[in-house]
Amino acid sequence: MYNFQLSEERRQFQEMARKFAEKEVKPLNDKFDDDWETHRIMPQVLKKAAELGFMGLTIDPKYGGTGADGMTIMAVLEELAAVNGGVACVIGDTWFAQTPIIIAANEEQRERFLRPLASRDEVNLGCICMTEPASGADIEDSRMRLRTVKTIIKEDGDDYIINGVKIWPSNAGIASHYVVIATTDPKLEDKGSCIIVVEKDRPGLSFGKIERKMGMPEDQNREVIFEDVRVPKNNLLGKIGDGHKILQTTVAYNRLGAGMISVGMARGAFEYALKYCKDRVVGGKPLIKHSLISAMFADMATKIDAARLLVYRASWSLRVRDPNRARYSDMAKVFPTNMAMEVTSNCVQVMGSYGYSKEYPVEKYMRDAKIVQIYLGPNELVQQLIGESL
Ligand SMILES: Cc1cc2nc3c(=O)[nH]c(=O)nc-3n(C[C@H](O)[C@H](O)[C@H](O)COP(=O)(O)OP(=O)(O)OC[C@H]3O[C@@H](n4cnc5c(N)ncnc54)[C@H](O)[C@@H]3O)c2cc1C
C-alpha cells in the first residue's frame, strides 16, 4: 500500500541537503548561541541555502521554484535538522508561510508572492503570523474557529487596514512576506476569519525586541506589530471567511514537518552519542557493551525509525488525499516530537557530564527539541484532536 522508497531525484536532494548542512552549517554550530541577538551568522547560511534552491523547494517551477514532492521535502528537512534543528526550523518556517499562498492564492498573487519567495539570487523569507499575546494554541485549535484572534482588518476603499500584535513568529523582522491570520470581527468566528499577505516595507509594520530562548538561536522570534497597516485588497488570500479553512489545511501540511525536524535532531544526537559510547571505556569495556546502555540505543534507534515512518505515511496520505490525512499529520507531530525530547535527553545521559557540556553537540539538540513539542500546536492539544478524531 505505501511506498516510502526515495526516488533517484529525492536521493539527490537529500544528498545536497546533507552536504550543505555538513559544509555550511556544522562548522558554525558552536557560534549560534552567542549570535542569538546580533544574527550575523544566519544571513550567510541562508544566502547559500537560497542559492541551492532550498527556499523554493515547495514552490511550483512555474513561479521559479523546484516543485519537490512532500517526501523529498521531508528528506531534506531531516538532513538539515540532523546537523542543526534551528536552521531546519528557519527554512521549514519559510515553507510554512508559503503554504497558505500555495493553497489559496489566485494566479496574480502566486506570481507576485511566490516568485520572490523562491528566489535563488536573494534571500526572501516567509513569516507566518498566528500566535498573539493572549492566544497561542487556541488559534491553531480547529474547534475554536479563530474566535480568539484579535488582529483586526477593516475595509477602506480598495484597501484593508490591519491593527494587532503577533508574538513569536519565526523569521520575524528578517522576512520579506508576513502571512497574517486576522479577522473582521472575532465574534463572527470563522465567518470573519481571513489570511492576508503583508510585505515588509508597508508603513505601520514594526517589530519588537528579539526573544531570548532556551534553544534555536538561529531562529529570530519577535513581536510583529501592525498599526494601521494599509494593504491592497488583492493581498487577501481567498475571501473573508476562508481564514479558518486555509489555516487548518496549512497546519495539516506542516505538522509532519515539525515531526521530521524532530527525527533529524534525534538522529543527530543519536549518531554522536553512539560513536561516543563505542569509544568511551567504563568498567573495563566500551559503554555500548553494557547491556543497559545497548538496550537504550536499540530503543532509540527503533523509535527514530518509527517516527520517520509516521512522517512518511502522513506525507503520502496528504499526496493521495487519504481521508485520515489530518490525523496522520497530527500523529506525525506528537510522536516524533516527544520521541526527540526523550532521545536527545538520553543521549546527554549516556555521555555523562560530557553530554551536558557545551563542548559537545548533544546538549544543543536537547534544548532545540523542547520547542517542537510546543509549537505548531502543543502536543496536549494535538493529542486531544487525535483522540476526538477516533
Ligand atoms: C522558536 C519558536 C518558533 C515559533 N514560530 C511561530 C511561528 O512561526 N508563527 C507563530 O504564529 N507562532 C510561532 N511560535 C509560537 C508558538 O506556536 C506558540 O507559542 C504555541 O502555539 C503555544 O502558544 P502559547 O505559547 O500561547 O501557549 P498556550 O496557548 O497558552 O498553551 C500553554 C500550554 O497549555 C497546554 N494547552 C494548550 N491548549 C490546550 C488544549 N486545547 N488542551 C490541553 N492542553 C492545552 C499545552 O501544554 C501548552 O503548551 C513559535 C514559538 C517559538 C518559541
The ligand as an ORCA input file, in Angstrom:
! r2SCAN-3c Opt
* xyz 0 1
  C      11.021     29.002     18.392
  C       9.572     29.342     18.229
  C       9.047     29.444     16.944
  C       7.700     29.804     16.771
  N       7.242     30.018     15.493
  C       5.995     30.536     15.335
  C       5.558     30.953     14.034
  O       6.285     30.831     13.025
  N       4.334     31.535     13.924
  C       3.517     31.714     15.010
  O       2.432     32.244     14.856
  N       3.897     31.302     16.250
  C       5.124     30.741     16.433
  N       5.541     30.358     17.689
  C       4.602     30.407     18.808
  C       4.043     29.025     19.148
  O       3.388     28.452     18.039
  C       3.066     29.176     20.356
  O       3.840     29.595     21.466
  C       2.342     27.891     20.642
  O       1.286     27.727     19.709
  C       1.739     27.858     22.053
  O       1.068     29.026     22.348
  P       1.281     29.753     23.774
  O       2.740     29.871     23.994
  O       0.452     30.955     23.791
  O       0.734     28.683     24.834
  P      -0.775     28.479     25.315
  O      -1.710     28.502     24.178
  O      -1.028     29.375     26.463
  O      -0.680     26.984     25.870
  C       0.155     26.665     27.013
  C       0.132     25.174     27.246
  O      -1.208     24.785     27.568
  C      -1.468     23.475     27.090
  N      -2.614     23.528     26.175
  C      -2.924     24.496     25.272
  N      -4.060     24.201     24.627
  C      -4.507     23.037     25.127
  C      -5.641     22.207     24.880
  N      -6.576     22.559     23.986
  N      -5.761     21.055     25.590
  C      -4.842     20.705     26.524
  N      -3.753     21.457     26.809
  C      -3.578     22.601     26.122
  C      -0.179     22.997     26.390
  O       0.600     22.271     27.318
  C       0.508     24.314     26.051
  O       1.921     24.185     25.902
  C       6.863     29.998     17.894
  C       7.400     29.872     19.185
  C       8.734     29.582     19.356
  C       9.285     29.541     20.752
*
